[in-house]
Amino acid sequence: MNVASRIHGHFHQPEGTSEHAHGDEKPPFWVRRYDRLVKLVSLGRVGKLHRGTLGIVGFEAGNDLLDIGCGTGELVLHAASRAKGRGTVVGLDVEVAMIAQAQKKAASTGATVLFAEASITAVPYPDESFDVITSSLMFHHLTPEEQTAGLAELHRVLRPNGRLAVVDINSARPSLVSRFPGHRHLEAADPVQEFFAQQMRDAGFESVTAGAHPFRALSYAVGTKP
C-alpha cells in the first residue's frame, strides 16, 4: 500500500480532528514567531535536534511514523524528507494554530504528510498503526496522570517491535532551551532519565535505554513494544 492510499485509507483524517485547522483566522503572535524563537534558542541547530531524534529511534524509509506534540511540524518534515515517499508520516498536536502552521509549511514544501489536532491521551488511530513514535519537548508539559495515560495510548498504537522515543529538556544542563518561555518552572533535573524512562517501562515498553541526546540540552529515552 503506497503513501497516498495510506493517507486516504487507513490513515484518513480522524473523525473529530481538524483537517483544515487554519481557516481564515490569523494565528496568535506566539505561534507565528514560534519557529524563529526555536531557531534562536537552538542557535540555528533545529535540524541537528530532529535528525538526532530520528537517528536515536532508528527511523527508516518505509516506517509509518507518528510525532505526538508535533508543533509546527519540523520533525515531521525531516522524517518525510528521509522517507522519500515510503511510509506514512503523521503529526498530532492539541494546538489548532500549530497544526495550521504545520499544514502551511508542508504545503509550501510539497511534502506528503498528515497533520491533525489531537491529544496524546486520545490518539485517533487504530491499534498497531505505527512503527515509530516520537515525542519531543512535550512530556514536561503533561501532568503525571497525562503522562501515564499518554504512554498507554502510544503503546496501543505501536506495532509489535515498534519503537518510542521521548526527548525532553535536561534542566541539569542550563541552556537557552531551558530558559525558553514556558520552561522556566522546570527544576534543575533530568526528568527523561530519572522519571520518563521508568514510566515507559511501567507502560509495558521493553529494552528501554536513556542517555544524552546529540543536542546537548536534551536527553532521550527509547523503548520497544514487545
C-alpha positions in Angstrom: 0.0 0.0 0.0 1.6 3.3 -1.1 1.6 6.6 0.9 -1.4 8.1 -0.9 -3.6 5.1 -0.2 -2.5 5.0 3.4 -3.4 8.7 4.0 -6.8 8.3 2.2 -7.5 4.9 3.6 -6.1 3.5 6.9 -4.5 6.9 7.8 -7.6 9.0 7.0 -8.3 12.3 8.7 -9.7 11.1 12.1 -13.2 12.0 13.0 -13.4 14.9 15.3 -10.0 16.3 14.3 -9.2 19.4 12.2 -8.1 18.8 8.6 -8.2 22.5 7.7 -7.5 23.9 11.1 -6.2 27.3 9.9 -9.4 28.5 8.3 -9.2 32.3 7.8 -8.1 33.1 11.3 -4.7 34.7 11.8 -2.6 32.5 14.2 -1.6 34.0 17.6 1.6 36.1 17.7 3.5 33.4 19.7 2.6 30.7 17.1 3.7 32.9 14.2 7.0 33.6 15.9 7.5 30.1 17.3 9.9 28.8 14.7 12.0 31.9 15.0 12.2 31.5 18.7 13.1 27.8 18.4 15.8 28.7 15.9 17.1 31.3 18.3 17.3 29.2 21.4 18.7 26.2 19.4 21.4 28.5 17.9 20.2 27.6 14.5 20.6 23.8 15.1 16.9 22.7 14.8 17.9 20.3 12.1 20.5 18.7 14.3 17.9 18.2 17.0 15.4 16.4 14.8 18.0 14.4 12.9 19.4 13.2 16.2 15.9 12.1 17.4 15.2 10.2 14.1 18.6 8.5 14.4 18.1 7.5 18.0 14.7 5.9 17.3 16.0 4.2 14.2 13.6 5.7 11.7 13.9 4.3 8.2 12.2 4.9 4.9 9.1 2.7 4.8 8.3 3.1 8.5 5.0 4.6 9.5 5.8 7.4 12.0 3.7 9.4 14.4 5.1 12.6 16.0 3.0 13.4 19.0 3.1 17.1 20.1 4.4 18.0 16.6 4.2 21.8 17.0 4.8 23.4 13.6 5.9 20.1 12.1 9.6 20.4 11.8 10.4 16.8 12.8 7.6 15.5 10.6 9.0 17.3 7.6 12.5 16.0 8.4 11.1 12.5 8.6 9.2 12.9 5.3 12.4 14.0 3.6 14.2 11.0 4.9 11.3 8.6 3.9 11.3 9.8 0.3 7.6 8.9 -0.2 7.8 5.5 1.6 5.7 5.0 4.7 3.3 7.5 6.2 4.3 10.4 8.4 1.7 11.9 10.8 1.9 14.8 13.2 -0.6 15.4 16.1 -0.8 18.4 18.4 -3.5 19.8 20.7 -2.9 23.4 19.4 -5.1 24.1 16.4 -2.9 27.1 15.4 0.2 25.0 15.5 -1.4 22.4 13.2 -2.4 25.3 10.8 1.3 26.4 10.7 2.4 22.9 10.1 0.0 22.4 7.3 1.1 25.6 5.6 4.8 24.6 5.9 4.1 21.1 4.4 2.1 22.7 1.5 5.0 25.0 0.7 7.5 22.1 0.5 5.2 19.7 -1.3 5.7 17.1 1.5 3.1 14.3 1.6 2.3 14.2 5.4 -0.7 14.3 7.6 -1.4 16.7 10.5 -4.3 16.6 12.8 -5.5 18.2 16.1 -5.5 15.5 18.8 -4.2 14.7 22.3 -1.7 12.1 23.5 -4.4 10.7 25.8 -6.8 10.1 22.8 -4.8 9.2 19.7 -7.3 8.8 16.9 -5.8 5.8 15.2 -6.4 2.0 15.5 -4.3 -0.4 17.5 -0.9 -1.2 15.9 -0.8 1.6 13.4 2.8 2.8 13.6 6.3 1.5 13.5 7.9 4.6 15.2 6.6 7.2 17.5 8.5 10.4 18.6 7.7 13.0 21.3 9.9 16.0 21.5 9.8 18.6 24.3 6.3 17.8 25.3 6.3 15.4 28.2 7.3 18.1 30.7 4.1 20.0 29.9 2.0 17.0 31.0 0.7 16.1 34.4 1.8 12.7 35.8 -1.7 11.3 35.0 -1.5 12.6 31.4 2.0 11.0 31.0 0.7 7.6 32.2 -2.4 7.7 30.1 -0.5 9.0 27.1 2.1 6.3 27.2 -0.7 3.7 27.3 -2.1 5.2 24.1 1.3 5.3 22.4 1.8 1.6 23.4 -1.6 0.8 21.9 -1.0 2.4 18.5 2.6 1.0 18.1 3.1 -2.3 16.2 5.0 -5.1 17.8 8.7 -4.3 17.8 7.7 -0.7 17.2 9.8 2.0 18.9 9.0 5.1 21.0 11.5 7.9 21.6 10.7 10.5 24.3 13.0 13.5 24.0 12.9 16.4 26.5 14.9 19.0 28.4 17.7 18.1 30.7 17.5 21.1 33.0 20.5 19.8 34.9 22.4 21.3 31.9 21.5 25.0 31.9 20.8 26.2 28.3 18.8 28.6 26.3 16.3 25.8 25.7 15.6 25.5 29.5 15.1 29.3 29.6 12.6 29.3 26.7 9.2 30.7 27.7 7.1 28.1 29.4 10.2 26.2 30.6 11.5 28.4 33.4 9.5 26.5 36.0 11.5 23.3 35.5 13.7 22.1 38.3 17.4 21.5 37.7 17.0 17.8 36.9 16.9 15.3 34.1 13.3 14.1 34.1 13.8 11.9 31.0 16.4 9.6 32.5 15.2 10.0 36.1 11.4 9.6 35.5 10.2 9.2 31.9 12.3 6.1 31.2 10.7 4.3 34.2 7.3 5.4 33.2 7.9 3.8 29.8 8.8 0.5 31.5 5.7 0.7 33.7 3.6 1.2 30.5 4.9 -2.1 29.0 7.9 -0.9 26.9 10.9 -3.1 26.9 14.7 -2.6 26.3 14.3 0.9 27.5 17.5 2.9 27.2 18.2 6.5 28.1 21.0 9.0 27.7 22.3 12.3 26.4 20.7 13.5 23.1 23.1 14.6 20.4 21.6 18.1 21.0 23.3 18.9 24.3 20.4 20.5 26.2 18.3 17.4 25.9 18.0 13.8 27.0 16.2 10.8 25.4 14.6 7.6 26.4 13.8 4.9 23.8 11.7 1.7 24.3 10.3 -1.1 22.2 6.8 -2.6 22.3 7.2 -6.4 22.6 
